[in-house]
Amino acid sequence: PGLTVDPEAGVAYVVAAGPMLVARVDLASGAVDYRPLRVLAPAEAVAAKGNVEAWWREASWLGDGRIAVTGHHEPPFRPGRRFQPAPRPFGLRLIDTRDWTIRKLNRRSMLMHLAGEVVLANGTSWDARPRRITGTGLLAFDARGRRVFTRFRGADVSVLGSHDRLAYVWVRPTRMLH
């Protein structure tokens, strides 16, 4: 699950890795309130068989009642298959705790980093047939979920860290730090 805290309200939010559910934890009393999320756009169908699969979530408090969440789903390992299924991105989504809705900002993101008031997101996917990695490049969104900019379109990138409004981004194909 993803965990984030609203320091002003003294509340922690735990975003479930599987179902669209958030636990709201009052840090003073320990009281827990579970909130199902209303999806603002149709969810994609997902079918899975097998006994081992994993879901990962990362959450960041953006302020003003908003939580950014991302992650991925790792399908089960299948013995005897030539190519194993690649992780499926959860995408970058925005939860609004005022009405408990969730909406997708980008479907291919798997990772995010908060740099100042900007959410930086990226993701990569592996296509076994042409044996190719494709990336989202670096995507930036404001706290309301509006796209601020896109850099290194299609490249496999990693956000190594940030300081204030600066982010340090490694671009794999060129092996350069920006």
Salt bridges, closest charged atoms under 4 A:
ASP33 OD2 - ARG35 NE 2.69
GLU44 OE2 - LYS104 NZ 2.45
GLU53 OE1 - HIS73 NE2 2.67
ASP64 OD2 - ARG66 NH1 2.94
ASP64 OD2 - ARG98 NH1 3.72
GLU74 OE2 - HIS72 NE2 2.98
ASP96 OD2 - ARG98 NH2 2.85
ASP142 OD2 - ARG146 NE 2.91
ASP156 OD2 - ARG172 NE 3.01
